[in-house]
């Protein structure tokens, strides 16, 4: 059985890291390179780095920035933001990304997932699925940093992405993002039960207990978190110890 991963998420915008609530990421929280150096010392399993300004601005990934960060990152790093083509995937892997996260382009050009997986392997392709709930409570896939509604059901969309070759799903609740009120366990449960590839639960983590709740209540293979590590004294190392004490298999 694979061990559960604890994955800090870094949101990059302009020249530094940001964090907010419900994808309204206006608060500066530091420099990317400094954060990566800290995480190098904190027994982090993996890192997710998302350039949240690239897609809304119509830009490509910042390959020079990623190159510098990857040179200083001693853990696997998933990079997303602005990825639109197989060439973007190739260039990100060439400068040091271990995996590439694709969100908006997966919806607008689904065959990109097939082509990317065929050329580089499914293990490199992470489909990022952002979800908002409608007024009636049903979940809907959204793109472009939560601005565009797609009408797609996240369970069916995750299954389609797996069929096209995705190796992993990064599943984020927009409403829970930055609230530190806990993951959307129902959403994670439904999506993780419908696919055989790993699902990373994201959005809402505010405590180690929240991690335990989503892991015990779903088939999620990993938990991603940002605010808990930016704004509290809680750390990935202590999170793993907490989970290990409760019977979860983690890398210690």
Beta strands, then each sheet from edge to edge (+ up, - down):
strand 1: 5-13
strand 2: 16-21
strand 3: 24-30
strand 4: 46-51
strand 5: 76-80
strand 6: 99-102
strand 7: 125-133
strand 8: 139-143
strand 9: 148-149
strand 10: 168-173
strand 11: 198-202
strand 12: 222-225
sheet 1: 3+ 2- 1+ 4+ 5+ 6+ 7+ 8- 9+
sheet 2: 3+ 2- 1+ 12+ 11+ 10+
end
